[in-house]
Amino acid sequence: MITLNTILYEGNFDNFLVKDCWFFTFKSNYITNKLLTINNLTSIDRFNEKIETLKKIYDFDVIFVEDTVDEVKEFFKINMNKYTTGYYYTIPYFVMIYNVKTDYILNVASDCMKDIKISDKFLEDSLIELKNNTLCSTTMVSWAKDNMLINGKTVAQNEHDSLVKNYNNLTELENFTYTNGFTDQFFLGKTSKLKNINYNSVLKYSNSYYGPPYGGDCFEKRMVGHQTYNKIYNCVYKNDDYYVHDK
């Protein structure tokens, strides 16, 4: 049904691969597979040692970006190499999408898991929205600004009225709020749709994206262009589920 994915790299795998990490301990009736996408790794022996220990406790899969990167770039027609700005920031998302076998993908950045609350109700409501609402590109839970809730509310909850006003030509959803924004930190989408986007032609429609300069023409930027061109939206959950991005 849903694959839970996160991307690890040389600089963060050591602290992440511990038995009480949210990725491993999170249980859901909707998550049928867990996937670690490994990018730009050099400490192979140390990594394998930690994976072997965790495999004795948990069931999850591991893929290495370098193993399928050439066929992935060919599949998506992504003209990037390791010298291209944002290459290592971008390619893992395409490798992940290409390799996932379930109908849906939930990607949660590895630095968004120290304070995170996700319920099966969010997953259930998301699957309904993604299946039935043609305006819904992806879904996500809200986030906490500067690592804290404001008046007990997330950013999207506090900005709900202004978001609804910005999209007042759309019928307000019961459980979600429409937004043009997209973040690769957290998104849930239908695998087949994510595989069939022309990620190159939509770049010229991504002017509203303001990401880090090191990202280049990153996955996040391409998704913003895709949504803008097709007049579809990322849908933010209204309820109390949230994550905190660890800066």
C-alpha positions as CSV (number, residue, x, y, z in Angstrom):
1,M,0.0,0.0,0.0
2,I,2.5,2.7,1.2
3,T,6.3,2.6,1.3
4,L,7.8,4.8,4.0
5,N,11.1,6.1,2.6
6,T,13.9,8.2,3.9
7,I,17.2,9.2,2.4
8,L,20.5,8.7,4.2
9,Y,24.0,9.8,3.3
10,E,27.5,9.7,4.7
11,G,27.0,12.6,7.1
12,N,24.0,11.3,8.9
13,F,23.6,7.6,8.7
14,D,25.6,6.8,11.9
15,N,23.2,8.8,14.2
16,F,20.1,7.6,12.3
17,L,20.7,3.9,12.3
18,V,19.8,3.2,15.9
19,K,17.1,0.8,17.2
20,D,14.8,3.5,18.7
21,C,14.7,5.7,15.6
22,W,11.2,6.7,14.6
23,F,11.6,5.2,11.1
24,F,12.0,1.8,12.5
25,T,9.6,2.0,15.5
26,F,6.7,3.7,13.6
27,K,3.8,1.3,13.1
28,S,0.9,1.7,10.8
29,N,-1.8,-0.3,9.2
30,Y,-1.1,1.5,5.9
31,I,2.7,1.2,5.8
32,T,3.5,-2.1,4.1
33,N,7.2,-1.5,3.3
34,K,10.0,0.6,4.7
35,L,12.9,1.7,2.4
36,L,16.2,3.4,3.1
37,T,17.6,5.1,0.0
38,I,21.4,5.5,0.5
39,N,23.2,8.4,-1.2
40,N,26.9,9.3,-1.5
41,L,28.1,6.8,1.1
42,T,31.8,6.1,1.8
43,S,31.9,4.3,5.1
44,I,30.5,1.1,3.7
45,D,31.8,-1.3,6.4
46,R,30.4,0.8,9.2
47,F,27.1,1.2,7.4
48,N,26.8,-2.6,6.7
49,E,27.5,-3.4,10.3
50,K,24.7,-1.1,11.6
51,I,22.3,-2.4,9.0
52,E,23.0,-6.0,9.9
53,T,22.2,-5.3,13.5
54,L,19.0,-3.6,12.7
55,K,17.9,-6.3,10.3
56,K,17.8,-8.7,13.2
57,I,15.0,-6.5,14.8
58,Y,13.2,-4.8,11.9
59,D,12.0,-5.5,8.4
60,F,13.1,-2.9,5.8
61,D,14.8,-2.6,2.5
62,V,17.9,-0.8,1.4
63,I,18.8,0.6,-2.0
64,F,21.9,2.5,-3.1
65,V,21.5,5.4,-5.4
66,E,24.6,4.4,-7.5
67,D,23.2,1.0,-8.3
68,T,20.4,2.3,-10.5
69,V,21.2,5.9,-11.1
70,D,22.0,5.5,-14.8
71,E,18.7,3.8,-15.7
72,V,16.9,6.3,-13.4
73,K,18.3,9.3,-15.3
74,E,17.4,7.7,-18.6
75,F,13.9,6.9,-17.4
76,F,13.2,10.4,-16.2
77,K,15.4,12.1,-18.9
78,I,17.3,13.9,-16.2
79,N,20.4,15.5,-17.6
80,M,22.5,15.8,-14.5
81,N,25.9,14.4,-13.4
82,K,27.9,14.7,-10.2
83,Y,29.3,18.1,-11.2
84,T,25.8,19.6,-11.7
85,T,24.7,21.9,-9.0
86,G,22.3,20.0,-6.7
87,Y,23.1,16.6,-8.1
88,Y,23.4,14.8,-4.8
89,Y,20.5,16.8,-3.4
90,T,18.2,15.8,-6.3
91,I,19.0,12.4,-7.7
92,P,18.0,10.3,-4.6
93,Y,14.3,11.3,-5.0
94,F,14.1,10.0,-8.5
95,V,15.9,6.8,-7.5
96,M,13.4,6.3,-4.7
97,I,10.4,6.9,-6.9
98,Y,11.7,4.6,-9.6
99,N,12.4,1.7,-7.2
100,V,9.3,1.8,-5.1
101,K,6.9,-1.0,-5.8
102,T,3.8,0.0,-3.7
103,D,1.0,2.2,-4.9
104,Y,2.0,5.1,-2.7
105,I,5.1,6.7,-1.3
106,L,5.5,8.5,2.0
107,N,8.9,10.3,2.1
108,V,10.0,11.7,5.4
109,A,13.4,13.4,5.6
110,S,15.7,11.8,8.1
111,D,16.1,15.1,9.9
112,C,12.4,15.5,10.4
113,M,12.0,12.5,12.7
114,K,13.2,13.8,16.1
115,D,9.8,15.3,16.8
116,I,7.1,13.9,14.7
117,K,3.5,12.9,15.1
118,I,1.7,11.0,12.3
119,S,-1.5,9.0,12.7
120,D,-3.2,6.4,10.6
121,K,-6.0,8.9,10.2
122,F,-3.7,11.1,8.2
123,L,-2.7,8.3,6.0
124,E,-6.3,7.1,5.5
125,D,-7.5,10.6,4.7
126,S,-4.6,11.1,2.3
127,L,-5.3,8.0,0.4
128,I,-8.9,9.1,0.0
129,E,-7.9,12.6,-1.2
130,L,-5.2,11.3,-3.6
131,K,-7.6,8.8,-5.1
132,N,-10.7,11.0,-5.5
133,N,-9.5,14.6,-5.7
134,T,-7.9,15.4,-9.1
135,L,-6.6,18.7,-7.7
136,C,-4.6,16.9,-5.1
137,S,-1.0,16.2,-6.2
138,T,0.5,15.2,-2.8
139,T,-0.4,15.5,0.8
140,M,1.6,16.3,3.9
141,V,1.2,17.0,7.6
142,S,1.9,20.4,9.0
143,W,5.2,21.6,10.6
144,A,6.3,23.5,13.6
145,K,8.1,26.8,13.1
146,D,11.5,27.2,14.7
147,N,11.1,23.8,16.5
148,M,8.0,24.8,18.4
149,L,4.2,25.0,18.2
150,I,2.7,28.5,18.3
151,N,-0.2,28.7,20.8
152,G,-0.3,24.9,20.6
153,K,-0.8,25.0,16.8
154,T,1.3,24.2,13.8
155,V,2.2,26.7,11.1
156,A,-0.5,25.6,8.7
157,Q,-3.1,25.7,11.5
158,N,-2.2,29.2,12.4
159,E,-2.2,30.3,8.7
160,H,-5.3,28.4,7.8
161,D,-7.5,31.5,7.2
162,S,-4.9,33.2,4.9
163,L,-4.4,29.9,3.0
164,V,-8.1,29.5,2.4
165,K,-8.3,33.2,1.3
166,N,-5.5,32.6,-1.2
167,Y,-7.4,29.7,-2.8
168,N,-10.9,31.1,-2.4
169,N,-11.7,30.0,-5.9
170,L,-11.5,26.4,-4.7
171,T,-14.0,24.6,-2.5
172,E,-12.5,24.2,1.0
173,L,-11.6,20.6,1.9
174,E,-12.8,18.9,5.1
175,N,-9.4,17.6,6.2
176,F,-6.8,19.4,4.1
177,T,-5.8,22.9,3.0
178,Y,-4.6,23.6,-0.6
179,T,-1.2,25.2,-1.1
180,N,1.1,25.8,-4.1
181,G,4.1,25.0,-1.9
182,F,5.9,21.7,-1.8
183,T,8.7,20.4,0.4
184,D,10.8,17.3,-0.1
185,Q,11.0,17.1,3.7
186,F,7.6,15.4,3.8
187,F,5.2,14.2,1.1
188,L,2.8,11.4,0.3
189,G,2.0,10.7,-3.3
190,K,0.8,8.1,-5.7
191,T,3.8,6.3,-7.2
192,S,2.4,6.0,-10.7
193,K,1.7,9.7,-11.0
194,L,5.1,10.6,-9.6
195,K,6.7,8.3,-12.2
196,N,4.9,9.9,-15.1
197,I,5.7,13.6,-14.6
198,N,7.8,15.3,-17.2
199,Y,10.3,16.8,-14.7
200,N,12.1,18.8,-17.3
201,S,9.3,20.7,-19.1
202,V,7.8,22.0,-15.8
203,L,11.0,23.8,-14.7
204,K,10.0,27.0,-16.5
205,Y,6.8,27.1,-14.4
206,S,8.8,27.0,-11.1
207,N,9.4,30.7,-10.6
208,S,7.5,30.7,-7.3
209,Y,10.0,28.3,-5.8
210,Y,12.6,29.8,-3.5
211,G,14.9,27.1,-2.4
212,P,18.6,26.9,-1.3
213,P,21.0,27.8,-4.1
214,Y,22.9,24.5,-3.6
215,G,19.8,22.7,-4.7
216,G,19.9,23.8,-8.3
217,D,17.0,22.3,-10.4
218,C,16.1,20.0,-7.5
219,F,13.2,17.6,-7.2
220,E,11.4,20.1,-4.9
221,K,11.6,22.9,-7.6
222,R,10.4,20.6,-10.3
223,M,7.4,19.5,-8.2
224,V,6.5,23.2,-7.7
225,G,6.6,23.7,-11.5
226,H,4.5,20.6,-12.0
227,Q,1.8,21.7,-9.7
228,T,1.8,25.3,-11.1
229,Y,1.6,24.1,-14.7
230,N,-1.2,21.6,-14.0
231,K,-3.1,23.8,-11.5
232,I,-2.9,21.1,-8.9
233,Y,-1.9,21.4,-5.2
234,N,-0.1,20.0,-2.3
235,C,-2.6,19.4,0.4
236,V,-1.7,20.1,4.1
237,Y,-3.5,18.2,6.8
238,K,-5.6,20.3,9.1
239,N,-5.5,18.0,12.1
240,D,-2.8,17.9,14.9
241,D,-0.2,15.7,13.1
242,Y,3.0,17.5,12.5
243,Y,6.8,17.3,12.2
244,V,9.7,19.4,13.2
245,H,12.6,19.9,10.8
246,D,15.9,19.6,12.7
247,K,18.1,22.4,11.4
